[in-house]
Amino acid sequence: MKLSTLSISKQHFQVVFIVSLLSVIAFIGEYLLGDSFTQALVYQRELITTGEVWRLLSGHLLHTNGYHLLLNLAGLLMLWALHGRFYSIKNYIVLFLFCSIMTSIGIYVFDPTLIQYVGLSGVLHGIFVFGALMDINAKDKSGYLLFLGVWLKIAHEQYYGANVDVSNLIEANVAVNAHLWGALSGLLFSFIYLGMLRTGLIHINKP
């Protein structure tokens, strides 16, 4: 990937900053208010079943510890640096919400043994897939490598499990199925988005 393709636009950083800020605020809330704050927002299967559907979204903003938060914030920044030129306030908000909710639904429907979940990693995989496909659409050959790489990573996790060092660092089991559902959510969103681009229903804002 050429250095010139890296995003340096403050406008494209706005929505990434908002997501990062919300995650930091949530982390501070966990620290100051303790378990009561966490339990009000965490993805919790039984409580979602009773109607607390906001947890499908809010759980992604919580983190197990500071290392977990920093890893996910670094991921947000890395993806902005790679693909921020494709972001707008509208498409990023819709992408983020879509991947968040669809990742949670995927976990809820197909992974009933996962009772609680926190973190942005599933959503990040969806954002990664979106960026890679937008690269491909823009005739950037690096998009093919990125797209193939993320699916090889997911396949490795599905077969061999999560990296033990990462699990130890974040003091929790890595929810590899969240990565799968996040990537599939990003794939579905991207197909819809690119279809709308090609039919002229939406247009890409130039940097």
Secondary structure, DSSP 8 states (H G I E B T S, - for coil): --GGGS---HHHHHHHHHHHHHHHHHHHHHHHHTHHHHHHHSEEHHHHHTT-TTHHHHGGG--SSHHHHHHHHHHHHHHHHHHGGG--HHHHHHHHHHHHHHHHHHHHHH-TT--EE--SHHHHHHHHHHHHHHHHHTT-THHHHHHHHHHHHHHHHHHH-S-HHHHHHHTS---HHHHHHHHHHHHHHHHHHHHHHHTTSS-----
